[in-house]
């Protein structure tokens, strides 16, 4: 047993899977659920993700509170939670951006900021909600923590132990570097997938294109089935890094376009061969596909 009581603010795929994994590992005794949607809380209760629904006052008495929600909601949630935090209570999050979350936590938690451990599990799915939660979601996956200089070391140790109990491999990064890395390898691919699907859908004959789309299109655009609300918040929260990656990607596409336009077969072959070699090398070392 690592902690007695966990509170989830957000009982969907990410929070629910965390709770299931910890219950299965015997790492927590009781899980409380806090959310804005009573139907989601009922579904989480029915699936055994949580033991009971709770309000802010009860959640603040938990040993650890996990925020598993769109990053744009972080500030408001922390403001609701802050007055009720018991001494020693740890707050951690699962947001895909870190600099903005850390700033929100500093403002909302004030002298309790040392109890906040910023985190980001590198796992997920295009599915969402309590029905998508599963106990093995984090098995063998990475979780990145971005603790600050004033974050309590024992709080980091507890959060690390919880994620390890859930099956994850925990690493640490500096927050700004985290946001730059994930703008490139996560945020940009999602924006590209959303943009391609939306562009085709806006065509007068879009239905014809979708009728003939096969595995390549499906694989590339799978993540366009993800939560629009969540990815809107991520794109805006990590605005500067996302814009830099969009500019770099558009420049790369312009290079490809120029090669196609001028029928430069050698340039195309060089780009494609280099990309295939890099991806194949990465593929041999990577973990199972993440969301």
C-alpha positions in Angstrom: 0.0 0.0 0.0 1.5 3.3 -1.1 -1.4 5.6 -0.1 -4.6 5.2 1.6 -6.8 7.5 -0.5 -6.6 8.8 -4.1 -8.9 11.4 -5.5 -9.4 11.6 -9.3 -10.5 14.9 -10.8 -11.5 13.4 -14.1 -12.5 9.7 -14.2 -12.1 9.0 -17.9 -9.5 7.0 -19.8 -6.4 8.5 -18.1 -7.6 8.9 -14.6 -9.7 5.7 -14.6 -6.9 3.6 -16.0 -4.6 5.0 -13.3 -7.1 4.0 -10.6 -7.7 0.5 -12.0 -3.9 -0.2 -12.2 -3.3 1.0 -8.6 -6.2 -1.0 -7.3 -5.0 -4.1 -9.1 -1.5 -3.5 -7.7 -2.8 -3.0 -4.1 -1.2 0.4 -4.0 -4.3 2.3 -2.9 -7.2 1.6 -0.5 -9.9 4.0 -1.6 -10.5 6.0 -4.8 -12.7 9.1 -4.9 -14.1 10.6 -8.0 -14.7 14.3 -8.7 -16.2 15.5 -12.0 -18.6 17.9 -13.6 -20.6 15.2 -15.3 -22.7 13.0 -13.0 -23.2 10.4 -15.7 -19.5 10.0 -16.0 -19.1 9.6 -12.3 -21.9 7.0 -12.3 -20.2 5.1 -15.1 -16.9 5.2 -13.2 -18.6 3.9 -10.1 -20.3 1.1 -12.0 -17.0 0.0 -13.6 -15.2 0.1 -10.3 -12.8 2.9 -11.3 -13.9 4.8 -8.1 -15.4 3.8 -4.8 -17.5 6.8 -4.4 -18.1 10.3 -5.8 -16.8 13.2 -3.7 -16.9 17.0 -3.5 -13.9 19.4 -3.4 -13.8 19.3 0.4 -13.5 15.5 0.5 -11.1 15.4 -2.4 -8.8 17.7 -0.6 -8.5 15.2 2.3 -7.0 12.5 0.0 -3.4 11.6 0.2 -2.9 12.3 -3.5 -5.2 14.1 -6.0 -4.7 13.3 -9.7 -5.9 15.9 -12.2 -6.8 14.1 -15.4 -8.6 16.8 -17.4 -8.0 19.2 -20.3 -5.1 21.5 -19.4 -7.3 24.6 -19.9 -9.3 23.6 -16.8 -6.3 23.3 -14.5 -6.4 26.7 -13.0 -10.1 26.7 -12.1 -9.8 23.2 -10.6 -6.8 24.0 -8.5 -8.6 27.1 -7.2 -11.6 25.0 -6.2 -9.3 22.4 -4.5 -6.8 24.6 -2.8 -8.8 25.7 0.3 -9.5 22.1 1.2 -6.0 20.5 0.9 -5.0 18.7 4.1 -1.5 19.0 5.3 0.8 16.9 3.2 -1.7 16.2 0.5 0.0 15.7 -2.9 -1.5 17.1 -6.1 -0.3 15.9 -9.5 -1.5 16.1 -13.1 -1.5 14.4 -16.4 -1.4 17.3 -18.8 0.3 17.2 -22.1 1.8 20.7 -21.5 3.8 21.6 -18.5 4.9 25.3 -18.4 1.4 26.6 -18.3 0.2 24.0 -15.8 3.1 24.9 -13.5 2.3 28.6 -13.7 -1.4 27.9 -12.9 -0.4 25.7 -10.0 1.9 28.4 -8.6 -0.9 31.0 -8.8 -3.6 28.8 -7.3 -1.7 26.8 -4.7 0.5 29.6 -3.4 2.4 28.3 -0.4 1.2 24.8 -1.2 2.9 24.7 -4.5 5.7 22.5 -3.1 3.0 19.7 -2.9 2.4 19.9 -6.7 4.2 17.3 -8.9 3.7 18.1 -12.6 3.4 14.9 -14.7 2.5 13.6 -18.2 1.8 9.9 -18.9 2.9 9.1 -22.5 0.0 6.8 -23.1 -3.6 7.1 -24.2 -6.0 6.4 -27.0 -8.3 8.2 -29.3 -11.1 6.8 -27.2 -12.2 8.6 -24.0 -14.5 8.3 -21.0 -14.8 5.8 -18.2 -15.7 3.0 -20.6 -12.3 3.3 -22.3 -10.3 2.8 -19.0 -8.1 -0.3 -18.7 -5.7 -1.5 -16.0 -2.8 -2.1 -18.4 -2.8 1.3 -20.2 0.5 2.3 -18.6 2.3 -1.0 -18.6 5.7 -0.4 -20.0 4.9 3.2 -21.0 6.8 6.3 -20.1 5.6 8.9 -17.6 7.4 12.2 -17.6 7.6 14.3 -14.4 8.8 17.9 -14.4 9.3 18.8 -10.8 10.5 22.3 -9.9 13.3 23.3 -7.6 10.8 23.9 -4.8 8.8 20.7 -5.3 8.9 18.4 -2.2 11.3 15.5 -2.9 9.0 13.1 -0.9 6.0 14.2 -3.0 8.0 13.4 -6.2 9.0 10.0 -4.7 5.4 9.1 -3.9 4.1 10.1 -7.3 6.9 8.1 -8.9 6.1 5.1 -6.8 2.4 5.3 -7.8 3.2 5.5 -11.5 5.6 2.6 -11.2 2.9 0.6 -9.4 0.7 1.3 -12.4 3.4 -0.3 -14.6 5.0 2.9 -16.0 8.6 3.9 -16.5 9.2 7.3 -14.9 11.6 9.9 -16.3 12.1 13.5 -15.5 12.5 16.5 -17.9 12.8 20.2 -17.5 9.4 21.7 -18.2 10.4 23.9 -21.2 12.2 21.0 -22.9 9.2 18.8 -22.3 6.9 21.3 -24.1 9.3 21.6 -27.0 9.7 17.8 -27.4 6.0 17.0 -27.3 5.1 19.9 -29.6 7.1 18.0 -32.2 6.3 14.3 -31.5 2.7 14.6 -30.2 1.0 18.0 -30.7 2.1 18.5 -34.3 1.0 15.0 -35.5 -2.4 15.5 -33.9 -2.8 18.9 -35.6 -1.8 17.5 -38.9 -4.3 14.6 -38.6 -7.1 17.0 -37.6 -6.2 19.4 -40.5 -6.1 16.7 -43.2 -9.4 15.1 -42.2 -11.1 18.5 -41.9 -9.7 19.7 -45.3 -11.1 16.6 -47.0 -14.4 16.9 -45.2 -14.9 20.4 -46.5 -14.7 19.4 -50.1 -17.9 19.1 -52.1 -17.0 15.6 -53.1 -15.4 14.7 -49.7 -17.5 11.6 -49.3 -15.9 10.1 -52.4 -12.4 10.5 -50.9 -13.4 8.9 -47.6 -15.1 6.0 -49.4 -11.8 5.0 -51.0 -9.5 5.8 -48.0 -7.7 2.7 -46.8 -5.2 1.6 -44.2 -2.6 4.4 -44.8 -5.2 7.1 -44.3 -6.6 5.3 -41.3 -3.3 4.9 -39.6 -2.2 8.5 -40.3 -5.5 10.0 -39.1 -6.4 7.7 -36.2 -5.6 10.4 -33.7 -8.0 12.8 -35.3 -10.6 10.8 -33.3 -9.2 12.3 -30.1 -11.0 14.8 -27.9 -11.3 18.2 -29.7 -11.6 20.0 -26.4 -8.4 18.5 -25.1 -6.4 19.2 -28.2 -7.7 22.7 -28.5 -6.4 23.4 -25.0 -3.1 21.8 -25.7 -2.5 23.8 -29.0 -3.2 27.1 -27.2 -1.4 26.2 -24.0 1.8 25.3 -25.9 1.4 28.0 -28.5 5.0 29.1 -29.1 6.4 25.6 -29.3 3.6 24.4 -31.5 4.0 27.4 -33.9 7.7 26.7 -34.2 7.0 23.0 -35.1 4.2 24.0 -37.5 6.7 26.4 -39.3 9.4 23.7 -39.5 6.9 21.1 -40.8 5.5 23.5 -43.4 9.0 24.2 -44.5 9.7 20.5 -44.9 6.4 20.1 -46.9 7.5 23.0 -49.1 10.8 21.2 -49.8 8.8 18.1 -50.8 6.5 20.2 -52.9 9.4 21.8 -54.7 10.9 18.4 -55.5 7.6 17.1 -56.9 7.0 20.3 -58.9 10.5 20.2 -60.5 10.4 16.4 -60.9 13.5 16.1 -58.8 13.5 12.3 -58.3 16.8 12.3 -56.6 15.8 14.8 -53.9 12.5 12.8 -53.2 14.4 9.6 -52.9 16.9 11.1 -50.5 14.2 12.5 -48.3 12.1 9.3 -48.3 15.1 7.1 -47.8 16.5 9.1 -44.9 13.1 9.2 -43.2 12.5 5.5 -43.6 15.9 4.7 -42.1 15.3 6.9 -39.1 11.9 5.6 -38.5 13.0 2.0 -38.8 15.8 2.6 -36.3 13.3 4.2 -33.9 10.8 1.5 -34.4 13.2 -1.2 -33.3 13.8 0.6 -30.0 10.4 1.9 -29.2 7.7 0.6 -26.8 4.3 -0.6 -27.9 2.2 2.0 -29.8 0.8 4.8 -27.6 -2.2 6.9 -28.2 
